[in-house]
């Protein structure tokens, strides 16, 4: 084979590689364009959570390191999407006080949320003699003296998105609702009800 033929062969190979690269780049651009158009049409938005109501029936410290808590809440989830449904496969809700979990996780029933629908859950959250840090026991006493508490109602779980007949894989969802509570003036102090100061309370949602 002459040097001229060899040069032509390498030139053709370079042209073939350039064409393949151009085709691959065009394919990637088309895929991204389709995804962008779908996003513009659907405008997916994560669900919105709010804490509508909360009542604490027990918040008692035994010694300085055992906390017993009973809370009932009304938690609302709204699907703001016009074309996307949401499957809640597993949601676990619990109460946290000063960054420490003080109730067991309560599993909410799996459900499907249609377009622009709202779902209300009203579970009890319980924690019997939960070991807490000594500093937390001191904080409970201080808050009882002041007459109000700040609890965080948290939700941890998995969601799926539904568009037409297509259903996505599972995504992690984390919700945090700060509940500002005050001692009820009609309570007896030991087993008194604590009620929320603000109704409703907006929640942060991460998906």
C-alpha positions in Angstrom: 0.0 0.0 0.0 1.4 3.4 -1.0 1.8 6.3 1.5 -1.0 8.1 -0.4 -3.4 5.2 0.1 -2.5 5.0 3.8 -3.1 8.7 4.2 -6.5 8.5 2.6 -7.4 5.6 4.9 -6.6 7.6 8.0 -8.4 10.6 6.6 -11.6 8.5 6.1 -11.3 7.1 9.6 -11.1 10.6 11.0 -14.2 11.7 9.0 -16.0 8.6 10.3 -15.1 9.4 13.9 -16.2 13.0 13.5 -19.6 11.9 12.0 -20.1 9.4 14.8 -19.3 12.0 17.4 -21.6 14.5 15.7 -24.4 11.9 15.7 -23.8 11.1 19.4 -23.8 14.8 20.3 -27.0 15.3 18.3 -28.6 12.4 20.2 -27.6 13.8 23.6 -29.0 17.3 22.6 -32.3 15.8 21.4 -32.7 13.8 24.7 -32.0 16.9 26.8 -34.4 18.9 24.6 -37.1 16.3 25.2 -36.5 16.3 28.9 -36.6 20.1 29.0 -39.9 20.2 27.0 -41.4 17.6 29.3 -40.3 19.6 32.3 -41.9 22.8 30.8 -45.2 21.0 30.2 -45.4 19.2 33.5 -43.7 21.7 35.8 -43.1 19.1 38.5 -43.3 20.5 42.0 -42.6 18.7 45.3 -45.6 18.2 47.7 -46.3 20.8 50.2 -46.8 19.9 53.9 -48.3 21.9 56.7 -49.0 21.2 60.4 -52.6 22.1 61.0 -52.9 21.2 64.6 -50.9 19.6 67.5 -51.7 18.8 71.1 -49.3 17.3 73.6 -51.0 15.3 76.3 -47.8 14.2 78.0 -44.4 15.8 78.2 -43.2 14.5 81.6 -39.6 14.0 82.7 -38.8 11.2 85.1 -35.5 11.8 87.0 -33.4 13.8 84.6 -33.0 11.5 81.7 -36.3 9.7 81.0 -39.0 11.6 78.9 -42.5 10.4 78.3 -44.3 12.1 75.4 -47.8 11.8 73.8 -48.6 14.0 70.9 -51.5 14.1 68.4 -51.0 16.0 65.2 -53.0 16.9 62.1 -50.6 16.8 59.1 -51.7 17.9 55.7 -50.0 17.1 52.4 -51.0 18.9 49.2 -50.0 17.9 45.6 -49.6 21.2 43.7 -49.1 19.5 40.3 -51.7 19.5 37.6 -50.5 16.5 35.7 -48.4 14.5 38.2 -49.7 12.1 40.9 -47.7 11.1 43.9 -47.4 7.7 45.6 -46.5 7.7 49.3 -45.0 4.2 49.7 -43.7 4.6 53.3 -43.9 7.6 55.6 -42.6 7.5 59.2 -43.5 10.5 61.4 -42.0 11.3 64.8 -41.5 14.1 67.2 -38.1 15.7 68.0 -37.2 18.0 70.8 -34.0 20.1 70.6 -32.6 17.8 67.8 -33.3 14.6 69.8 -36.1 12.1 68.8 -38.5 11.7 71.7 -41.2 9.5 70.2 -41.2 6.3 68.3 -41.8 6.5 64.6 -45.4 6.1 63.5 -45.9 4.6 60.1 -48.5 6.4 58.0 -50.6 4.3 55.6 -49.4 4.0 52.0 -51.6 6.1 49.7 -51.9 7.7 46.3 -52.4 11.5 45.9 -53.9 12.7 42.7 -53.5 16.0 40.9 -54.1 19.0 43.2 -55.4 16.7 46.0 -54.8 17.1 49.7 -54.4 14.3 52.3 -54.8 14.7 56.1 -53.2 12.4 58.6 -54.0 12.6 62.3 -51.7 10.1 64.1 -50.7 9.9 67.8 -47.0 10.0 68.4 -45.8 8.2 71.6 -42.6 7.8 73.5 -42.6 6.1 76.9 -39.6 6.7 79.2 -37.3 7.6 76.3 -33.7 8.1 77.5 -32.6 11.7 76.8 -29.4 13.6 77.4 -29.0 15.3 80.8 -28.9 18.7 79.1 -32.3 17.9 77.6 -33.8 17.3 81.1 -32.6 20.7 82.1 -34.1 22.3 79.0 -37.5 20.7 79.7 -37.5 22.3 83.2 -36.6 25.7 81.7 -39.3 25.5 79.0 -41.9 24.5 81.6 -41.0 27.5 83.6 -41.3 29.8 80.6 -44.6 28.1 79.5 -43.9 27.0 75.9 -42.0 24.4 73.9 -40.7 24.0 70.4 -41.2 20.5 69.0 -40.2 19.4 65.5 -42.6 17.0 63.7 -40.5 15.1 61.2 -41.5 12.8 58.3 -39.0 10.4 56.6 -40.1 8.2 53.8 -40.3 7.3 50.1 -42.4 8.8 47.2 -42.9 7.9 43.5 -44.2 10.2 40.8 -46.9 9.1 38.3 -47.4 10.7 34.9 -50.1 9.0 32.8 -49.2 5.3 33.0 -45.5 5.9 33.8 -44.4 5.6 37.4 -41.0 6.7 38.5 -38.6 4.9 40.9 -38.6 5.7 44.6 -37.3 9.0 45.9 -36.4 9.9 49.5 -38.6 12.6 51.1 -37.8 14.4 54.3 -40.2 16.9 56.0 -39.6 19.1 59.0 -42.4 21.0 60.7 -41.5 23.3 63.7 -44.4 23.3 66.2 -44.5 26.2 68.6 -46.5 25.1 71.7 -47.6 26.8 74.9 -49.0 25.4 78.1 -52.8 25.5 78.2 -54.0 27.8 80.9 -56.6 25.2 81.8 -54.0 22.5 82.4 -53.1 21.1 85.8 -49.3 21.3 85.1 -48.5 17.6 85.3 -50.8 16.1 82.7 -51.9 19.3 81.1 -52.4 19.8 77.3 -50.0 21.9 75.4 -51.4 23.5 72.3 -49.7 25.0 69.2 -49.2 28.7 69.0 -49.4 29.0 65.3 -52.1 27.3 63.0 -51.1 26.2 60.5 -47.3 25.9 60.4 -45.5 25.5 57.1 -43.0 22.7 56.7 -39.7 22.4 54.8 -39.7 19.6 52.3 -36.7 18.0 50.7 -37.0 15.4 47.9 
